Amino acid sequence: MTHALTPAGGVLSEFTVIQLEEDHAYLTSTAAAEEIDLDLRHKQAEGFDVKVTNVTEEIAVIGVTGPLAAKVLPGLADMTWLTARETEVADTPVRTLRVSYIGESGWELHVTAGKAVQLFNALEQIARPMGLGFYGAYAANSMRLEKGYRGWGADLAMTMARTYTGNLDLLALRTAYHGPTAAAQSVTGISGWQHTGMPGNVAFVPEPNQYRDIFDPGTQLYLDKINRTIATATTGKVAGMIVESVQGYGGIIEMPPGYMSGAAERIRASGGLYIVDEVQSGFGRTGEHFRGFEADNVVPEIVVMAKGLGNGFPISAVVAKKHVAAPMAEKFMFHTYGANPTSAAAARAVLAVMHDKGLQENAHSVGAALLERLNDLNTLARRLGDHDFLALPHA
């Protein structure tokens, strides 16, 4: 899975790439982005000996998803996440992708359009005795609430900060992404994610991008901008500031040393709380630390987390200091999918595996090996920008 970037380093598109042969790759994208991505591929191929062919009409995709999906596809149960395999399912040749909208509990079966009905009927005969059947968008979203939970987590953090402080104004970073709900969109600094009519009382400050920085390298000018923004774009008192320890959709931007602690100091001086979004950077993904904010020796008042907590299972959490959360008891707060015991059990199991299997240490060692190879490539052709060490963060 990879991203196409804008000239400024933001995310333009997201798609999956499978290398079938040394000179032959298979790319998949969302149906809504087909024309955009195809046009992008054609433009990128200009000047190279590369042929781009749209096979959308020739290929059908069947999704097999849910907790019992592995029983329907027992011969594919050993496939690891984000891998592909050419195989046969029910005597039908398929290209199997271990990737799914709902997360790790699913497969995509890419099959020649003419054989799609044959494969579909065979899968139905296998699945029906297990009590499985067809599913639609509502069922898919209920299995994949991880994306929505990300938004709801940000919503709760913002509500908590405003309730505790009594202030409305929030600060967020440009190129930040915090979720799809209205409140989460309001603190997302990417126009493509913001729809009309989102809530206000949000001011954006420049992200401390040390690769494509607008100031000199370092953090001081970026921290000074926080003070100026509070003085000119808020009432002077703020509810808080929300920051991704490593920006995901914004281009995998790691917060430089001193920025998170400096930002927290300035926000607290203006009556606000420091809120950290660890959805993409938490749970050992950076290798060095289990939580991204630990890299700067800062302790936030509120932490939003999801994704890695459930390893594809729908769950999120908002963790706050006790005195910050206490005023929430004065109002009713409810969510239909909240406190799901199955999701909680899955998260406990995921945390145990992280600890027992040393997954943080693995991210550190594999990330170091990747960095070494990138540096080797850079000595052959100076086509890569300078990069600091960061393990293997992934959405």
ZIVEN-V969657 format. One record per backbone hydrogen bond with DSSP energy under -1.0 kcal/mol. NH is the residue of the N-H (numbers start at 1). CO is the residue of the C=O. E is the energy in kcal/mol with one decimal. If there is no record, write none. Layout:
nh->(NH	NH)
co->(CO	CO)
e->(E	E)
//
This chain:
nh->(2	4	6	9	11	12	13	15	16	18	20	21	24	26	28	34	37	38	39	40	41	42	43	44	45	48	50	58	59	60	62	64	66	69	71	72	73	76	77	79	82	85	87	89	92	94	95	96	97	98	99	103	106	107	108	109	110	111	113	115	116	119	120	121	122	123	124	125	126	127	128	130	131	132	140	141	142	143	144	147	149	150	151	152	153	154	155	156	157	158	159	160	161	162	163	164	165	166	170	171	172	174	175	176	185	186	188	193	194	203	205	209	223	224	225	227	228	229	230	231	232	233	238	239	240	241	242	243	247	251	252	253	255	259	262	263	264	265	266	267	268	269	271	272	273	275	276	277	278	282	283	284	287	288	294	295	296	297	298	301	302	303	304	305	309	310	311	313	317	319	321	325	326	328	329	330	331	338	344	345	346	347	348	349	350	351	352	353	354	355	356	357	359	362	363	364	365	366	367	368	369	370	371	372	373	374	375	376	377	378	379	381	383	391	392)
co->(15	13	10	6	249	4	4	2	28	26	24	24	21	18	16	31	33	34	35	36	37	38	39	40	41	45	48	55	55	111	109	107	105	66	68	68	69	73	74	76	98	96	94	92	89	87	110	85	108	83	97	100	104	64	97	62	95	60	58	112	113	115	116	117	118	119	120	121	122	123	124	127	128	127	136	137	138	139	140	144	145	146	147	148	149	150	151	152	153	154	155	156	157	158	159	160	161	162	201	240	203	205	189	173	181	182	185	190	191	170	172	207	219	220	221	223	224	225	226	227	228	229	270	169	169	273	171	275	253	248	248	247	245	256	258	259	260	261	262	263	264	265	268	267	239	241	302	243	304	278	290	290	284	286	291	292	293	294	293	274	274	319	276	317	306	307	307	310	305	303	301	321	322	325	326	327	328	335	340	341	342	343	344	345	346	347	348	349	350	351	352	353	354	358	359	360	361	362	363	364	365	366	367	368	369	370	371	372	373	374	375	377	381	286	285)
e->(-3.0	-2.6	-2.4	-2.2	-1.0	-3.4	-1.6	-2.2	-2.4	-2.4	-1.8	-2.1	-1.3	-3.0	-2.4	-1.3	-3.1	-2.6	-2.3	-2.1	-2.5	-2.2	-2.1	-2.3	-1.6	-2.2	-2.1	-1.2	-1.1	-3.1	-2.3	-2.2	-3.0	-1.9	-1.1	-1.0	-1.5	-2.1	-1.0	-2.0	-2.7	-2.1	-2.5	-2.5	-1.1	-3.0	-2.8	-3.2	-2.9	-3.2	-1.8	-1.5	-1.1	-2.3	-2.5	-2.7	-2.7	-2.7	-2.6	-2.2	-1.2	-2.2	-2.8	-2.6	-1.8	-2.5	-2.2	-1.8	-1.4	-2.6	-2.6	-1.4	-2.3	-1.9	-2.5	-2.7	-1.9	-1.6	-1.3	-1.4	-4.7	-2.0	-1.4	-2.9	-3.2	-1.9	-2.5	-2.6	-2.2	-2.4	-2.6	-2.7	-2.3	-2.3	-2.5	-2.5	-2.3	-1.9	-2.1	-2.1	-1.9	-2.4	-2.0	-1.4	-3.0	-1.6	-1.8	-1.9	-1.1	-2.6	-2.3	-2.5	-2.5	-2.5	-1.5	-1.4	-2.2	-2.4	-2.3	-2.0	-1.6	-3.1	-2.1	-3.6	-1.0	-2.1	-2.1	-2.2	-2.7	-2.0	-1.3	-1.0	-1.9	-2.1	-1.5	-3.1	-2.4	-1.9	-1.8	-2.5	-2.4	-1.6	-1.8	-2.6	-1.7	-3.1	-2.6	-2.7	-3.0	-2.0	-1.1	-2.2	-1.3	-1.4	-1.4	-1.6	-1.6	-1.4	-1.1	-1.8	-1.5	-2.9	-2.9	-2.5	-2.2	-1.7	-1.3	-1.8	-2.7	-2.7	-2.0	-2.0	-1.8	-1.7	-1.9	-1.6	-1.4	-1.5	-2.3	-2.2	-2.2	-2.5	-2.2	-2.0	-2.4	-2.6	-1.9	-2.3	-2.5	-1.9	-3.1	-2.8	-1.7	-2.0	-2.4	-1.9	-2.4	-2.9	-2.1	-1.9	-2.0	-2.4	-2.4	-2.1	-1.9	-2.4	-2.3	-1.9	-2.5	-2.0	-1.2	-2.0	-2.7	-1.1	-1.7)
//
